[in-house]
């Protein structure tokens, strides 16, 4: 069996017991992890988009082209 995932409120409460400096470190670590996770999401989305473009399921164009296509639907 895996370990139980702590509830957000429990994590926040426990973080309150950390020293000010430890809280700053925690914030920094969480911020960097969040940034890295977002980068991974962007990279995955870009890879999917490129794959679909190469397969002919999407096409390139300008914002003006997109607006024109949307108006014609």
Rosetta blueprint (number, residue, H / E / L):
1 X L
2 X L
3 X L
4 X L
5 X L
6 X L
7 X L
8 X H
9 X H
10 X H
11 X H
12 X H
13 X H
14 X H
15 X H
16 X L
17 X L
18 X L
19 X L
20 X H
21 X H
22 X H
23 X H
24 X H
25 X H
26 X H
27 X H
28 X H
29 X H
30 X H
31 X H
32 X H
33 X H
34 X H
35 X H
36 X H
37 X H
38 X H
39 X H
40 X H
41 X H
42 X H
43 X H
44 X H
45 X H
46 X H
47 X H
48 X H
49 X H
50 X H
51 X H
52 X H
53 X H
54 X H
55 X L
56 X L
57 X L
58 X L
59 X L
60 X L
61 X L
62 X L
63 X H
64 X H
65 X H
66 X H
67 X H
68 X H
69 X H
70 X H
71 X H
72 X H
73 X L
